Amino acid sequence: MIKISILTDNYPGRNCCAEHGLSYFIEHKGTRLLFDTGQSDLFLKNAAIMGIDISDIDMIVLSHGHFDHGDGLAYLPGGKLLCHPGCFIKRYRNGDHSYLGLQCSYEEIAEKFNLVTTDKPYKISDTIVFLGEIPRITDFESQQTPFSLEEGTPDFVPDDSAIAILTEQGLFVITGCGHAGIVNTLEQAKKVTNEDRIYGVMGGFHLKKSDRQTKETIQYLLNHKITHVIPSHCTAFPALVQFSKKFDIRLPKTGDLFSF
């Protein structure tokens, strides 16, 4: 069984507060992971409310180097941290040039954590794999970006990754924001694991409109007959409406527990 506790997401639930960010506590076959940390210490406060001991984890996985997924690292005492090496670059929004990268530098993180950086797939356990850098193979995903690097060049968030969990029903893939594209991410998961069946996908889909990317993504998920489709965090309302027409979606809220 996979258990995913929502420590931070955009919407509040039960007795837990919310912020723009994502943090999941994931349990599968004895492995306990903290997947992203949100942008503050809110994930720790919500974990305490939910009765979850964050000190008892095997690894922290950072999906990519944006503040709303990794600035909560500043509130952890340490531990084993896995991420893409590109997570620590300085990055900005195109509109107002506001900073949206991590507040902690590589040096600060490396001093505090047992840091493992890789752009290659990384086996976390017998059933869980970090997907590494995700190739951009579709012609409808990651074609434009609202972000730029310090020198002004486009930032397509190459460090964006995800984890795949192998189950008897197929792959269950968990994303942070899905900047690489959900279809690209799922194709990488299939390639890395040699498993074509996809049981579920959950997390940020980074779909904002009822446009070609959203429609192509939905069709791909339908073609693969995916049982659990759970968009959250950075998936905007127009895209969610389209997903609701094809899937029995449930919008995650902080404090929720999902079991599969």
Phi, psi and omega in degrees: 000140173260130174240127180234114178261130182272102181276327177211131169206180188289339187242136180283153176208153181052233181260012186259141177274169184230162172208166174288103183170181182213136173205123180241142169255117189244132178234131176204119176050047175088350178266134183237118184240145167256113183256105184068163187226011184067195185253001183210197176272012183300325180298327178289319178296317179292323177299319179297318178298322183276357179076029181256129180267101183292337180291341183258066179232158180273328185195151169255132177243127177256121185288325178188170189267056173251147187303324184282001176240339187230353181288343174293346178302331182298341184260004177260148182283343183148203181120179179276126183237129181243131177197172174287143181296340180280001182295342191256009178286157177275131186218154189218157171283142180292323188299307184237007180059026176284148185281135177226015175278188180285143177286323179280138179280169175303315183298318179295318180292316182295328179287327187271324187247158167279090193269128174241116177245136179202142172260006177256159174303144184225124181279114180277318177210185180297338185237001183232131180227136171278132192277351181068200180289134187261117178299140179265096189252341180275160179261011181234001179241149176053042179266336178224160179214140176271010186241156176218160177272175186302324181276000176098357178284153182299141177248106179267016177052062180295342180280354181297125180221192184198175172239151177238133179249126179276123177236172178294337181269355183126196183278139169243116187252134182241123182249158174270302178231337181072031180300330179289345185102133182296320180293315176303318181296315181291324176295322176296318179299317178297317181294315184293323186262351186057036178234119182272341181279133178244116182276322182196160174216135187213142176130197178288130180257348181049045174249130189246336188227171170270073186238190183299318182299315179297314182293319178294322178296313179301316181296320177299314180295322177294318180298328180270002177051050183284129185287314185243115177239110190228083177283145180208190173051264189267019177268115188280162186304313180303323177288320179300323178301316180294321178295322182294338179284338185244339184227153175275077186276152175231120184283117180295143176231153178301138183097348180285152173236125177252134177233134182228000000 
